[in-house]
Amino acid sequence: MARPKNTTETVQITISTTQQVKDLLEELSKTGFYGKNAADTAHVLLKEKIRDLQRVGQAPGPRYAPSPME
């Protein structure tokens, strides 16, 4: 089944890493649990870590635009 279209605007970033990290991301992506490729897997893992940091108060939480009723 196809994934629903992402309703959140996305932007592209570029990171540099070691070959070992890239290899590990590719290995993790083979399971399909984190994503279908190294970039998807990196995205999922980065979001998980940011949520962890938010839970312990080390990163700001998401900011939501107020609804039109507010």
C-alpha positions in Angstrom: 0.0 0.0 0.0 1.3 3.5 -0.9 2.2 6.0 1.8 -0.1 9.0 2.0 1.3 12.2 0.6 3.3 14.2 3.2 1.2 17.3 4.2 4.1 19.0 5.9 6.4 21.1 3.7 9.8 19.6 3.5 13.2 21.1 2.8 16.4 19.3 1.7 19.6 19.3 3.7 22.9 17.8 3.0 25.1 16.1 5.6 28.5 14.6 5.4 29.3 11.5 7.4 31.7 8.6 7.4 31.5 5.5 5.2 30.8 3.4 8.3 27.7 5.5 9.2 26.5 5.3 5.6 27.0 1.6 5.6 25.1 1.1 8.8 22.2 3.3 7.6 22.0 1.2 4.4 22.1 -2.0 6.5 19.3 -0.7 8.7 17.2 0.2 5.7 17.3 -3.4 4.4 14.8 -4.3 7.1 12.4 -1.6 5.9 11.6 -0.8 9.5 13.3 2.7 9.4 13.0 3.5 5.8 13.6 2.2 2.3 17.1 3.7 1.9 19.9 5.4 3.9 18.4 8.8 3.6 14.9 7.7 4.8 16.6 5.8 7.7 18.7 8.8 8.7 15.5 10.9 8.7 13.6 8.6 10.9 16.5 8.2 13.4 17.1 11.9 13.5 13.4 12.5 14.3 13.5 9.9 17.0 16.5 11.5 18.6 15.0 15.0 18.5 11.8 13.6 20.2 14.0 12.0 22.9 15.7 15.4 23.5 12.3 17.1 23.7 11.1 14.6 26.2 14.0 15.4 28.6 13.8 19.2 28.0 17.0 19.5 25.9 15.3 20.6 22.7 12.4 22.9 22.1 9.0 21.3 21.3 7.1 21.9 18.1 5.5 25.2 17.5 2.0 25.1 16.0 0.3 27.9 14.2 -2.8 29.0 16.1 -6.1 27.8 14.6 -8.2 30.5 12.9 -10.6 30.3 15.8 -8.0 31.6 18.3 
